[in-house]
Amino acid sequence: MVCSTSESVSSDLSGALHARFHFPVPGRLFVSCEQESEFVEFAKKEVAGRAMMFIRSEPARLDRLIAARILCRCRRGGVP
C-alpha cells in the first residue's frame, strides 16, 4: 500500500515550502522538502536562497515514535 501526501505553501513576502510525506510500507517514512526564501537584492540581481532535503526513517525508531505519541495521548485522556 502506498500512501503519500504533498503540501505546498507560498507567499510573496516569506518564501515557499513544499513537503512530501511518503509511506511506501508500514514502518518506513520518506520525507522530501524544498524550501525557498524570499527574493533579496544580491549584487545586480534578485536571488532567493534554496534548500532541498531528503530524509528517511529507520523502521524501529518510527514505530517507537508512533507508540510514544499514542501513549502520550492516552495518558492525557485523548483517543489514540
Buried (B, 14 or more C-beta within 10 A) or exposed (E): EEEEEEEEEEEEEEBBBBBBBBBEEEBEBBEBBBBBEEBEEEEEEEEEEEEEEEEEBEEEEBEEEEEEEEEEEEEEEEEE
